[in-house]
Amino acid sequence: MSTPIVKPQLRHLLTAQIKKNLVTMMVVSISAGVAYKILVVDKRKQRYADFYRTYDAEKQLKIMNEAGLMQSYKPSKK
């Protein structure tokens, strides 16, 4: 006894595939966004916070002025 061959689904096949692809791509997109935020953005924010915690802008300005990097500032000669 042989079993009958099942007919392939031809009606609404495109709609079913589009729904499946949309759901899959949404999951992948959201996962990629969350991974980027955790792996890149949060670490970058932490590095900026660490840098500016010890950064002294007045000291850097003094170093640049003494090196002659500022065009509108003439260092005092001592």
mmCIF file of the N, C-alpha and C atoms, coordinates in Angstrom:
data_MODEL
# 
_entry.id   MODEL 
# 
loop_
_atom_site.group_PDB 
_atom_site.id 
_atom_site.type_symbol 
_atom_site.label_atom_id 
_atom_site.label_alt_id 
_atom_site.label_comp_id 
_atom_site.label_asym_id 
_atom_site.label_entity_id 
_atom_site.label_seq_id 
_atom_site.pdbx_PDB_ins_code 
_atom_site.Cartn_x 
_atom_site.Cartn_y 
_atom_site.Cartn_z 
_atom_site.occupancy 
_atom_site.B_iso_or_equiv 
_atom_site.pdbx_formal_charge 
_atom_site.auth_seq_id 
_atom_site.auth_comp_id 
_atom_site.auth_asym_id 
_atom_site.auth_atom_id 
_atom_site.pdbx_PDB_model_num 
ATOM 1   N N  . MET A 1 1  ? 0.841  -1.165 0.000  1.00 0.00 ? 1  MET A N  1 
ATOM 2   C CA . MET A 1 1  ? 0.000  0.000  0.000  1.00 0.00 ? 1  MET A CA 1 
ATOM 3   C C  . MET A 1 1  ? 0.896  1.241  0.000  1.00 0.00 ? 1  MET A C  1 
ATOM 4   N N  . SER A 1 2  ? 0.699  2.081  -0.962 1.00 0.00 ? 2  SER A N  1 
ATOM 5   C CA . SER A 1 2  ? 1.504  3.294  -1.054 1.00 0.00 ? 2  SER A CA 1 
ATOM 6   C C  . SER A 1 2  ? 0.688  4.484  -0.550 1.00 0.00 ? 2  SER A C  1 
ATOM 7   N N  . THR A 1 3  ? 1.403  5.428  0.019  1.00 0.00 ? 3  THR A N  1 
ATOM 8   C CA . THR A 1 3  ? 0.729  6.624  0.523  1.00 0.00 ? 3  THR A CA 1 
ATOM 9   C C  . THR A 1 3  ? 0.648  7.647  -0.604 1.00 0.00 ? 3  THR A C  1 
ATOM 10  N N  . PRO A 1 4  ? -0.407 8.409  -0.617 1.00 0.00 ? 4  PRO A N  1 
ATOM 11  C CA . PRO A 1 4  ? -0.538 9.412  -1.681 1.00 0.00 ? 4  PRO A CA 1 
ATOM 12  C C  . PRO A 1 4  ? 0.474  10.544 -1.490 1.00 0.00 ? 4  PRO A C  1 
ATOM 13  N N  . ILE A 1 5  ? 0.925  11.107 -2.569 1.00 0.00 ? 5  ILE A N  1 
ATOM 14  C CA . ILE A 1 5  ? 1.874  12.215 -2.528 1.00 0.00 ? 5  ILE A CA 1 
ATOM 15  C C  . ILE A 1 5  ? 1.129  13.482 -2.117 1.00 0.00 ? 5  ILE A C  1 
ATOM 16  N N  . VAL A 1 6  ? 1.713  14.184 -1.150 1.00 0.00 ? 6  VAL A N  1 
ATOM 17  C CA . VAL A 1 6  ? 1.099  15.417 -0.663 1.00 0.00 ? 6  VAL A CA 1 
ATOM 18  C C  . VAL A 1 6  ? 1.376  16.531 -1.661 1.00 0.00 ? 6  VAL A C  1 
ATOM 19  N N  . LYS A 1 7  ? 0.359  17.281 -1.977 1.00 0.00 ? 7  LYS A N  1 
ATOM 20  C CA . LYS A 1 7  ? 0.521  18.394 -2.915 1.00 0.00 ? 7  LYS A CA 1 
ATOM 21  C C  . LYS A 1 7  ? 1.288  19.526 -2.224 1.00 0.00 ? 7  LYS A C  1 
ATOM 22  N N  . PRO A 1 8  ? 2.138  20.206 -2.939 1.00 0.00 ? 8  PRO A N  1 
ATOM 23  C CA . PRO A 1 8  ? 2.857  21.342 -2.342 1.00 0.00 ? 8  PRO A CA 1 
ATOM 24  C C  . PRO A 1 8  ? 1.918  22.535 -2.157 1.00 0.00 ? 8  PRO A C  1 
ATOM 25  N N  . GLN A 1 9  ? 2.231  23.313 -1.138 1.00 0.00 ? 9  GLN A N  1 
ATOM 26  C CA . GLN A 1 9  ? 1.419  24.504 -0.889 1.00 0.00 ? 9  GLN A CA 1 
ATOM 27  C C  . GLN A 1 9  ? 1.833  25.569 -1.906 1.00 0.00 ? 9  GLN A C  1 
ATOM 28  N N  . LEU A 1 10 ? 0.919  25.957 -2.736 1.00 0.00 ? 10 LEU A N  1 
ATOM 29  C CA . LEU A 1 10 ? 1.209  26.977 -3.723 1.00 0.00 ? 10 LEU A CA 1 
ATOM 30  C C  . LEU A 1 10 ? 0.452  28.267 -3.449 1.00 0.00 ? 10 LEU A C  1 
ATOM 31  N N  . ARG A 1 11 ? -0.700 28.148 -2.849 1.00 0.00 ? 11 ARG A N  1 
ATOM 32  C CA . ARG A 1 11 ? -1.456 29.347 -2.508 1.00 0.00 ? 11 ARG A CA 1 
ATOM 33  C C  . ARG A 1 11 ? -0.894 29.984 -1.242 1.00 0.00 ? 11 ARG A C  1 
ATOM 34  N N  . HIS A 1 12 ? -0.738 31.294 -1.281 1.00 0.00 ? 12 HIS A N  1 
ATOM 35  C CA . HIS A 1 12 ? -0.271 32.078 -0.137 1.00 0.00 ? 12 HIS A CA 1 
ATOM 36  C C  . HIS A 1 12 ? 1.142  31.688 0.298  1.00 0.00 ? 12 HIS A C  1 
ATOM 37  N N  . LEU A 1 13 ? 1.887  31.076 -0.582 1.00 0.00 ? 13 LEU A N  1 
ATOM 38  C CA . LEU A 1 13 ? 3.250  30.691 -0.255 1.00 0.00 ? 13 LEU A CA 1 
ATOM 39  C C  . LEU A 1 13 ? 4.130  31.921 -0.060 1.00 0.00 ? 13 LEU A C  1 
ATOM 40  N N  . LEU A 1 14 ? 4.015  32.902 -0.930 1.00 0.00 ? 14 LEU A N  1 
ATOM 41  C CA . LEU A 1 14 ? 4.804  34.126 -0.816 1.00 0.00 ? 14 LEU A CA 1 
ATOM 42  C C  . LEU A 1 14 ? 4.487  34.862 0.475  1.00 0.00 ? 14 LEU A C  1 
ATOM 43  N N  . THR A 1 15 ? 3.221  34.953 0.820  1.00 0.00 ? 15 THR A N  1 
ATOM 44  C CA . THR A 1 15 ? 2.818  35.630 2.054  1.00 0.00 ? 15 THR A CA 1 
ATOM 45  C C  . THR A 1 15 ? 3.406  34.929 3.270  1.00 0.00 ? 15 THR A C  1 
ATOM 46  N N  . ALA A 1 16 ? 3.372  33.613 3.271  1.00 0.00 ? 16 ALA A N  1 
ATOM 47  C CA . ALA A 1 16 ? 3.920  32.861 4.398  1.00 0.00 ? 16 ALA A CA 1 
ATOM 48  C C  . ALA A 1 16 ? 5.429  33.071 4.508  1.00 0.00 ? 16 ALA A C  1 
ATOM 49  N N  . GLN A 1 17 ? 6.122  33.072 3.388  1.00 0.00 ? 17 GLN A N  1 
ATOM 50  C CA . GLN A 1 17 ? 7.567  33.281 3.420  1.00 0.00 ? 17 GLN A CA 1 
ATOM 51  C C  . GLN A 1 17 ? 7.925  34.690 3.858  1.00 0.00 ? 17 GLN A C  1 
ATOM 52  N N  . ILE A 1 18 ? 7.166  35.675 3.418  1.00 0.00 ? 18 ILE A N  1 
ATOM 53  C CA . ILE A 1 18 ? 7.426  37.062 3.816  1.00 0.00 ? 18 ILE A CA 1 
ATOM 54  C C  . ILE A 1 18 ? 7.238  37.224 5.320  1.00 0.00 ? 18 ILE A C  1 
ATOM 55  N N  . LYS A 1 19 ? 6.181  36.644 5.865  1.00 0.00 ? 19 LYS A N  1 
ATOM 56  C CA . LYS A 1 19 ? 5.957  36.730 7.317  1.00 0.00 ? 19 LYS A CA 1 
ATOM 57  C C  . LYS A 1 19 ? 7.118  36.102 8.077  1.00 0.00 ? 19 LYS A C  1 
ATOM 58  N N  . LYS A 1 20 ? 7.552  34.932 7.618  1.00 0.00 ? 20 LYS A N  1 
ATOM 59  C CA . LYS A 1 20 ? 8.651  34.242 8.286  1.00 0.00 ? 20 LYS A CA 1 
ATOM 60  C C  . LYS A 1 20 ? 9.936  35.067 8.193  1.00 0.00 ? 20 LYS A C  1 
ATOM 61  N N  . ASN A 1 21 ? 10.206 35.620 7.016  1.00 0.00 ? 21 ASN A N  1 
ATOM 62  C CA . ASN A 1 21 ? 11.410 36.422 6.838  1.00 0.00 ? 21 ASN A CA 1 
ATOM 63  C C  . ASN A 1 21 ? 11.365 37.707 7.654  1.00 0.00 ? 21 ASN A C  1 
ATOM 64  N N  . LEU A 1 22 ? 10.197 38.342 7.735  1.00 0.00 ? 22 LEU A N  1 
ATOM 65  C CA . LEU A 1 22 ? 10.068 39.561 8.536  1.00 0.00 ? 22 LEU A CA 1 
ATOM 66  C C  . LEU A 1 22 ? 10.353 39.294 10.008 1.00 0.00 ? 22 LEU A C  1 
ATOM 67  N N  . VAL A 1 23 ? 9.783  38.231 10.525 1.00 0.00 ? 23 VAL A N  1 
ATOM 68  C CA . VAL A 1 23 ? 10.010 37.895 11.937 1.00 0.00 ? 23 VAL A CA 1 
ATOM 69  C C  . VAL A 1 23 ? 11.484 37.590 12.175 1.00 0.00 ? 23 VAL A C  1 
ATOM 70  N N  . THR A 1 24 ? 12.078 36.821 11.282 1.00 0.00 ? 24 THR A N  1 
ATOM 71  C CA . THR A 1 24 ? 13.492 36.477 11.432 1.00 0.00 ? 24 THR A CA 1 
ATOM 72  C C  . THR A 1 24 ? 14.378 37.712 11.371 1.00 0.00 ? 24 THR A C  1 
ATOM 73  N N  . MET A 1 25 ? 14.125 38.592 10.428 1.00 0.00 ? 25 MET A N  1 
ATOM 74  C CA . MET A 1 25 ? 14.956 39.783 10.287 1.00 0.00 ? 25 MET A CA 1 
ATOM 75  C C  . MET A 1 25 ? 14.761 40.753 11.450 1.00 0.00 ? 25 MET A C  1 
ATOM 76  N N  . MET A 1 26 ? 13.560 40.831 11.993 1.00 0.00 ? 26 MET A N  1 
ATOM 77  C CA . MET A 1 26 ? 13.337 41.673 13.169 1.00 0.00 ? 26 MET A CA 1 
ATOM 78  C C  . MET A 1 26 ? 14.147 41.155 14.351 1.00 0.00 ? 26 MET A C  1 
ATOM 79  N N  . VAL A 1 27 ? 14.132 39.852 14.555 1.00 0.00 ? 27 VAL A N  1 
ATOM 80  C CA . VAL A 1 27 ? 14.889 39.265 15.662 1.00 0.00 ? 27 VAL A CA 1 
ATOM 81  C C  . VAL A 1 27 ? 16.387 39.503 15.466 1.00 0.00 ? 27 VAL A C  1 
ATOM 82  N N  . VAL A 1 28 ? 16.872 39.308 14.255 1.00 0.00 ? 28 VAL A N  1 
ATOM 83  C CA . VAL A 1 28 ? 18.291 39.514 13.970 1.00 0.00 ? 28 VAL A CA 1 
ATOM 84  C C  . VAL A 1 28 ? 18.663 40.986 14.141 1.00 0.00 ? 28 VAL A C  1 
ATOM 85  N N  . SER A 1 29 ? 17.827 41.890 13.664 1.00 0.00 ? 29 SER A N  1 
ATOM 86  C CA . SER A 1 29 ? 18.114 43.323 13.756 1.00 0.00 ? 29 SER A CA 1 
ATOM 87  C C  . SER A 1 29 ? 18.140 43.796 15.199 1.00 0.00 ? 29 SER A C  1 
ATOM 88  N N  . ILE A 1 30 ? 17.171 43.390 15.966 1.00 0.00 ? 30 ILE A N  1 
ATOM 89  C CA . ILE A 1 30 ? 17.128 43.791 17.369 1.00 0.00 ? 30 ILE A CA 1 
ATOM 90  C C  . ILE A 1 30 ? 18.316 43.208 18.125 1.00 0.00 ? 30 ILE A C  1 
ATOM 91  N N  . SER A 1 31 ? 18.659 41.965 17.839 1.00 0.00 ? 31 SER A N  1 
ATOM 92  C CA . SER A 1 31 ? 19.815 41.337 18.485 1.00 0.00 ? 31 SER A CA 1 
ATOM 93  C C  . SER A 1 31 ? 21.102 42.077 18.140 1.00 0.00 ? 31 SER A C  1 
ATOM 94  N N  . ALA A 1 32 ? 21.268 42.446 16.885 1.00 0.00 ? 32 ALA A N  1 
ATOM 95  C CA . ALA A 1 32 ? 22.465 43.170 16.469 1.00 0.00 ? 32 ALA A CA 1 
ATOM 96  C C  . ALA A 1 32 ? 22.531 44.544 17.136 1.00 0.00 ? 32 ALA A C  1 
ATOM 97  N N  . GLY A 1 33 ? 21.396 45.223 17.236 1.00 0.00 ? 33 GLY A N  1 
ATOM 98  C CA . GLY A 1 33 ? 21.371 46.530 17.895 1.00 0.00 ? 33 GLY A CA 1 
ATOM 99  C C  . GLY A 1 33 ? 21.729 46.448 19.360 1.00 0.00 ? 33 GLY A C  1 
ATOM 100 N N  . VAL A 1 34 ? 21.187 45.468 20.048 1.00 0.00 ? 34 VAL A N  1 
ATOM 101 C CA . VAL A 1 34 ? 21.493 45.294 21.474 1.00 0.00 ? 34 VAL A CA 1 
ATOM 102 C C  . VAL A 1 34 ? 22.955 44.906 21.654 1.00 0.00 ? 34 VAL A C  1 
ATOM 103 N N  . ALA A 1 35 ? 23.457 44.015 20.808 1.00 0.00 ? 35 ALA A N  1 
ATOM 104 C CA . ALA A 1 35 ? 24.860 43.608 20.904 1.00 0.00 ? 35 ALA A CA 1 
ATOM 105 C C  . ALA A 1 35 ? 25.786 44.798 20.647 1.00 0.00 ? 35 ALA A C  1 
ATOM 106 N N  . TYR A 1 36 ? 25.472 45.637 19.671 1.00 0.00 ? 36 TYR A N  1 
ATOM 107 C CA . TYR A 1 36 ? 26.288 46.818 19.383 1.00 0.00 ? 36 TYR A CA 1 
ATOM 108 C C  . TYR A 1 36 ? 26.291 47.773 20.569 1.00 0.00 ? 36 TYR A C  1 
ATOM 109 N N  . LYS A 1 37 ? 25.130 47.967 21.171 1.00 0.00 ? 37 LYS A N  1 
ATOM 110 C CA . LYS A 1 37 ? 25.051 48.867 22.317 1.00 0.00 ? 37 LYS A CA 1 
ATOM 111 C C  . LYS A 1 37 ? 25.897 48.344 23.462 1.00 0.00 ? 37 LYS A C  1 
ATOM 112 N N  . ILE A 1 38 ? 25.776 47.061 23.748 1.00 0.00 ? 38 ILE A N  1 
ATOM 113 C CA . ILE A 1 38 ? 26.505 46.493 24.881 1.00 0.00 ? 38 ILE A CA 1 
ATOM 114 C C  . ILE A 1 38 ? 28.004 46.434 24.604 1.00 0.00 ? 38 ILE A C  1 
ATOM 115 N N  . LEU A 1 39 ? 28.381 45.967 23.411 1.00 0.00 ? 39 LEU A N  1 
ATOM 116 C CA . LEU A 1 39 ? 29.794 45.729 23.134 1.00 0.00 ? 39 LEU A CA 1 
ATOM 117 C C  . LEU A 1 39 ? 30.561 46.976 22.703 1.00 0.00 ? 39 LEU A C  1 
ATOM 118 N N  . VAL A 1 40 ? 29.882 47.962 22.112 1.00 0.00 ? 40 VAL A N  1 
ATOM 119 C CA . VAL A 1 40 ? 30.604 49.122 21.587 1.00 0.00 ? 40 VAL A CA 1 
ATOM 120 C C  . VAL A 1 40 ? 30.254 50.396 22.353 1.00 0.00 ? 40 VAL A C  1 
ATOM 121 N N  . VAL A 1 41 ? 28.984 50.727 22.404 1.00 0.00 ? 41 VAL A N  1 
ATOM 122 C CA . VAL A 1 41 ? 28.572 52.027 22.939 1.00 0.00 ? 41 VAL A CA 1 
ATOM 123 C C  . VAL A 1 41 ? 28.866 52.142 24.431 1.00 0.00 ? 41 VAL A C  1 
ATOM 124 N N  . ASP A 1 42 ? 28.512 51.130 25.206 1.00 0.00 ? 42 ASP A N  1 
ATOM 125 C CA . ASP A 1 42 ? 28.731 51.203 26.644 1.00 0.00 ? 42 ASP A CA 1 
ATOM 126 C C  . ASP A 1 42 ? 30.220 51.264 26.988 1.00 0.00 ? 42 ASP A C  1 
ATOM 127 N N  . LYS A 1 43 ? 31.043 50.490 26.277 1.00 0.00 ? 43 LYS A N  1 
ATOM 128 C CA . LYS A 1 43 ? 32.485 50.530 26.527 1.00 0.00 ? 43 LYS A CA 1 
ATOM 129 C C  . LYS A 1 43 ? 33.072 51.878 26.127 1.00 0.00 ? 43 LYS A C  1 
ATOM 130 N N  . ARG A 1 44 ? 32.587 52.446 25.019 1.00 0.00 ? 44 ARG A N  1 
ATOM 131 C CA . ARG A 1 44 ? 33.079 53.749 24.582 1.00 0.00 ? 44 ARG A CA 1 
ATOM 132 C C  . ARG A 1 44 ? 32.708 54.831 25.596 1.00 0.00 ? 44 ARG A C  1 
ATOM 133 N N  . LYS A 1 45 ? 31.494 54.787 26.097 1.00 0.00 ? 45 LYS A N  1 
ATOM 134 C CA . LYS A 1 45 ? 31.081 55.764 27.111 1.00 0.00 ? 45 LYS A CA 1 
ATOM 135 C C  . LYS A 1 45 ? 31.947 55.643 28.359 1.00 0.00 ? 45 LYS A C  1 
ATOM 136 N N  . GLN A 1 46 ? 32.270 54.417 28.741 1.00 0.00 ? 46 GLN A N  1 
ATOM 137 C CA . GLN A 1 46 ? 33.094 54.203 29.924 1.00 0.00 ? 46 GLN A CA 1 
ATOM 138 C C  . GLN A 1 46 ? 34.511 54.737 29.711 1.00 0.00 ? 46 GLN A C  1 
ATOM 139 N N  . ARG A 1 47 ? 35.067 54.538 28.517 1.00 0.00 ? 47 ARG A N  1 
ATOM 140 C CA . ARG A 1 47 ? 36.410 55.059 28.234 1.00 0.00 ? 47 ARG A CA 1 
ATOM 141 C C  . ARG A 1 47 ? 36.426 56.582 28.246 1.00 0.00 ? 47 ARG A C  1 
ATOM 142 N N  . TYR A 1 48 ? 35.381 57.211 27.683 1.00 0.00 ? 48 TYR A N  1 
ATOM 143 C CA . TYR A 1 48 ? 35.290 58.677 27.737 1.00 0.00 ? 48 TYR A CA 1 
ATOM 144 C C  . TYR A 1 48 ? 35.192 59.160 29.177 1.00 0.00 ? 48 TYR A C  1 
ATOM 145 N N  . ALA A 1 49 ? 34.383 58.505 29.974 1.00 0.00 ? 49 ALA A N  1 
ATOM 146 C CA . ALA A 1 49 ? 34.230 58.900 31.372 1.00 0.00 ? 49 ALA A CA 1 
ATOM 147 C C  . ALA A 1 49 ? 35.556 58.756 32.116 1.00 0.00 ? 49 ALA A C  1 
ATOM 148 N N  . ASP A 1 50 ? 36.273 57.673 31.861 1.00 0.00 ? 50 ASP A N  1 
ATOM 149 C CA . ASP A 1 50 ? 37.577 57.480 32.512 1.00 0.00 ? 50 ASP A CA 1 
ATOM 150 C C  . ASP A 1 50 ? 38.576 58.550 32.082 1.00 0.00 ? 50 ASP A C  1 
ATOM 151 N N  . PHE A 1 51 ? 38.572 58.907 30.807 1.00 0.00 ? 51 PHE A N  1 
ATOM 152 C CA . PHE A 1 51 ? 39.501 59.917 30.308 1.00 0.00 ? 51 PHE A CA 1 
ATOM 153 C C  . PHE A 1 51 ? 39.217 61.275 30.938 1.00 0.00 ? 51 PHE A C  1 
ATOM 154 N N  . TYR A 1 52 ? 37.963 61.688 30.920 1.00 0.00 ? 52 TYR A N  1 
ATOM 155 C CA . TYR A 1 52 ? 37.639 63.028 31.418 1.00 0.00 ? 52 TYR A CA 1 
ATOM 156 C C  . TYR A 1 52 ? 37.646 63.113 32.935 1.00 0.00 ? 52 TYR A C  1 
ATOM 157 N N  . ARG A 1 53 ? 37.699 61.996 33.612 1.00 0.00 ? 53 ARG A N  1 
ATOM 158 C CA . ARG A 1 53 ? 37.808 62.013 35.065 1.00 0.00 ? 53 ARG A CA 1 
ATOM 159 C C  . ARG A 1 53 ? 39.170 62.573 35.490 1.00 0.00 ? 53 ARG A C  1 
ATOM 160 N N  . THR A 1 54 ? 40.207 62.300 34.704 1.00 0.00 ? 54 THR A N  1 
ATOM 161 C CA . THR A 1 54 ? 41.556 62.749 35.065 1.00 0.00 ? 54 THR A CA 1 
ATOM 162 C C  . THR A 1 54 ? 42.083 63.838 34.125 1.00 0.00 ? 54 THR A C  1 
ATOM 163 N N  . TYR A 1 55 ? 41.300 64.308 33.189 1.00 0.00 ? 55 TYR A N  1 
ATOM 164 C CA . TYR A 1 55 ? 41.752 65.279 32.197 1.00 0.00 ? 55 TYR A CA 1 
ATOM 165 C C  . TYR A 1 55 ? 41.779 66.674 32.800 1.00 0.00 ? 55 TYR A C  1 
ATOM 166 N N  . ASP A 1 56 ? 42.875 67.371 32.588 1.00 0.00 ? 56 ASP A N  1 
ATOM 167 C CA . ASP A 1 56 ? 43.009 68.750 33.063 1.00 0.00 ? 56 ASP A CA 1 
ATOM 168 C C  . ASP A 1 56 ? 43.150 69.658 31.841 1.00 0.00 ? 56 ASP A C  1 
ATOM 169 N N  . ALA A 1 57 ? 42.079 70.357 31.510 1.00 0.00 ? 57 ALA A N  1 
ATOM 170 C CA . ALA A 1 57 ? 42.066 71.183 30.307 1.00 0.00 ? 57 ALA A CA 1 
ATOM 171 C C  . ALA A 1 57 ? 43.033 72.358 30.422 1.00 0.00 ? 57 ALA A C  1 
ATOM 172 N N  . GLU A 1 58 ? 43.152 72.945 31.582 1.00 0.00 ? 58 GLU A N  1 
ATOM 173 C CA . GLU A 1 58 ? 44.056 74.085 31.765 1.00 0.00 ? 58 GLU A CA 1 
ATOM 174 C C  . GLU A 1 58 ? 45.506 73.664 31.552 1.00 0.00 ? 58 GLU A C  1 
ATOM 175 N N  . LYS A 1 59 ? 45.870 72.504 32.033 1.00 0.00 ? 59 LYS A N  1 
ATOM 176 C CA . LYS A 1 59 ? 47.220 71.994 31.855 1.00 0.00 ? 59 LYS A CA 1 
ATOM 177 C C  . LYS A 1 59 ? 47.515 71.749 30.370 1.00 0.00 ? 59 LYS A C  1 
ATOM 178 N N  . GLN A 1 60 ? 46.553 71.162 29.652 1.00 0.00 ? 60 GLN A N  1 
ATOM 179 C CA . GLN A 1 60 ? 46.736 70.908 28.225 1.00 0.00 ? 60 GLN A CA 1 
ATOM 180 C C  . GLN A 1 60 ? 46.832 72.218 27.438 1.00 0.00 ? 60 GLN A C  1 
ATOM 181 N N  . LEU A 1 61 ? 46.036 73.215 27.815 1.00 0.00 ? 61 LEU A N  1 
ATOM 182 C CA . LEU A 1 61 ? 46.094 74.517 27.150 1.00 0.00 ? 61 LEU A CA 1 
ATOM 183 C C  . LEU A 1 61 ? 47.453 75.155 27.354 1.00 0.00 ? 61 LEU A C  1 
ATOM 184 N N  . LYS A 1 62 ? 47.979 75.058 28.548 1.00 0.00 ? 62 LYS A N  1 
ATOM 185 C CA . LYS A 1 62 ? 49.288 75.628 28.850 1.00 0.00 ? 62 LYS A CA 1 
ATOM 186 C C  . LYS A 1 62 ? 50.374 74.941 28.019 1.00 0.00 ? 62 LYS A C  1 
ATOM 187 N N  . ILE A 1 63 ? 50.298 73.615 27.895 1.00 0.00 ? 63 ILE A N  1 
ATOM 188 C CA . ILE A 1 63 ? 51.282 72.869 27.111 1.00 0.00 ? 63 ILE A CA 1 
ATOM 189 C C  . ILE A 1 63 ? 51.206 73.277 25.637 1.00 0.00 ? 63 ILE A C  1 
ATOM 190 N N  . MET A 1 64 ? 49.982 73.404 25.097 1.00 0.00 ? 64 MET A N  1 
ATOM 191 C CA . MET A 1 64 ? 49.823 73.788 23.687 1.00 0.00 ? 64 MET A CA 1 
ATOM 192 C C  . MET A 1 64 ? 50.304 75.214 23.445 1.00 0.00 ? 64 MET A C  1 
ATOM 193 N N  . ASN A 1 65 ? 50.026 76.119 24.388 1.00 0.00 ? 65 ASN A N  1 
ATOM 194 C CA . ASN A 1 65 ? 50.470 77.501 24.237 1.00 0.00 ? 65 ASN A CA 1 
ATOM 195 C C  . ASN A 1 65 ? 51.987 77.591 24.260 1.00 0.00 ? 65 ASN A C  1 
ATOM 196 N N  . GLU A 1 66 ? 52.619 76.869 25.155 1.00 0.00 ? 66 GLU A N  1 
ATOM 197 C CA . GLU A 1 66 ? 54.078 76.902 25.249 1.00 0.00 ? 66 GLU A CA 1 
ATOM 198 C C  . GLU A 1 66 ? 54.734 76.260 24.032 1.00 0.00 ? 66 GLU A C  1 
ATOM 199 N N  . ALA A 1 67 ? 54.067 75.320 23.408 1.00 0.00 ? 67 ALA A N  1 
ATOM 200 C CA . ALA A 1 67 ? 54.618 74.670 22.214 1.00 0.00 ? 67 ALA A CA 1 
ATOM 201 C C  . ALA A 1 67 ? 54.410 75.521 20.958 1.00 0.00 ? 67 ALA A C  1 
ATOM 202 N N  . GLY A 1 68 ? 53.607 76.575 21.066 1.00 0.00 ? 68 GLY A N  1 
ATOM 203 C CA . GLY A 1 68 ? 53.374 77.462 19.934 1.00 0.00 ? 68 GLY A CA 1 
ATOM 204 C C  . GLY A 1 68 ? 52.340 76.939 18.951 1.00 0.00 ? 68 GLY A C  1 
ATOM 205 N N  . LEU A 1 69 ? 51.431 76.107 19.402 1.00 0.00 ? 69 LEU A N  1 
ATOM 206 C CA . LEU A 1 69 ? 50.416 75.536 18.520 1.00 0.00 ? 69 LEU A CA 1 
ATOM 207 C C  . LEU A 1 69 ? 49.228 76.464 18.303 1.00 0.00 ? 69 LEU A C  1 
ATOM 208 N N  . MET A 1 70 ? 49.052 77.434 19.151 1.00 0.00 ? 70 MET A N  1 
ATOM 209 C CA . MET A 1 70 ? 47.940 78.364 19.025 1.00 0.00 ? 70 MET A CA 1 
ATOM 210 C C  . MET A 1 70 ? 48.382 79.564 18.193 1.00 0.00 ? 70 MET A C  1 
ATOM 211 N N  . GLN A 1 71 ? 47.683 79.823 17.092 1.00 0.00 ? 71 GLN A N  1 
ATOM 212 C CA . GLN A 1 71 ? 48.076 80.903 16.204 1.00 0.00 ? 71 GLN A CA 1 
ATOM 213 C C  . GLN A 1 71 ? 47.719 82.270 16.782 1.00 0.00 ? 71 GLN A C  1 
ATOM 214 N N  . SER A 1 72 ? 46.662 82.364 17.560 1.00 0.00 ? 72 SER A N  1 
ATOM 215 C CA . SER A 1 72 ? 46.229 83.654 18.078 1.00 0.00 ? 72 SER A CA 1 
ATOM 216 C C  . SER A 1 72 ? 46.855 83.978 19.428 1.00 0.00 ? 72 SER A C  1 
ATOM 217 N N  . TYR A 1 73 ? 47.726 83.148 19.900 1.00 0.00 ? 73 TYR A N  1 
ATOM 218 C CA . TYR A 1 73 ? 48.347 83.352 21.215 1.00 0.00 ? 73 TYR A CA 1 
ATOM 219 C C  . TYR A 1 73 ? 49.840 83.429 21.056 1.00 0.00 ? 73 TYR A C  1 
ATOM 220 N N  . LYS A 1 74 ? 50.417 84.456 21.600 1.00 0.00 ? 74 LYS A N  1 
ATOM 221 C CA . LYS A 1 74 ? 51.879 84.592 21.543 1.00 0.00 ? 74 LYS A CA 1 
ATOM 222 C C  . LYS A 1 74 ? 52.410 84.297 22.949 1.00 0.00 ? 74 LYS A C  1 
ATOM 223 N N  . PRO A 1 75 ? 53.202 83.249 23.085 1.00 0.00 ? 75 PRO A N  1 
ATOM 224 C CA . PRO A 1 75 ? 53.695 82.905 24.421 1.00 0.00 ? 75 PRO A CA 1 
ATOM 225 C C  . PRO A 1 75 ? 54.611 83.987 24.958 1.00 0.00 ? 75 PRO A C  1 
ATOM 226 N N  . SER A 1 76 ? 54.558 84.170 26.255 1.00 0.00 ? 76 SER A N  1 
ATOM 227 C CA . SER A 1 76 ? 55.422 85.154 26.887 1.00 0.00 ? 76 SER A CA 1 
ATOM 228 C C  . SER A 1 76 ? 56.839 84.593 26.941 1.00 0.00 ? 76 SER A C  1 
ATOM 229 N N  . LYS A 1 77 ? 57.815 85.457 26.608 1.00 0.00 ? 77 LYS A N  1 
ATOM 230 C CA . LYS A 1 77 ? 59.207 85.019 26.624 1.00 0.00 ? 77 LYS A CA 1 
ATOM 231 C C  . LYS A 1 77 ? 59.784 85.258 27.989 1.00 0.00 ? 77 LYS A C  1 
ATOM 232 N N  . LYS A 1 78 ? 60.330 84.226 28.560 1.00 0.00 ? 78 LYS A N  1 
ATOM 233 C CA . LYS A 1 78 ? 60.931 84.349 29.896 1.00 0.00 ? 78 LYS A CA 1 
ATOM 234 C C  . LYS A 1 78 ? 62.403 84.091 29.850 1.00 0.00 ? 78 LYS A C  1 
# 
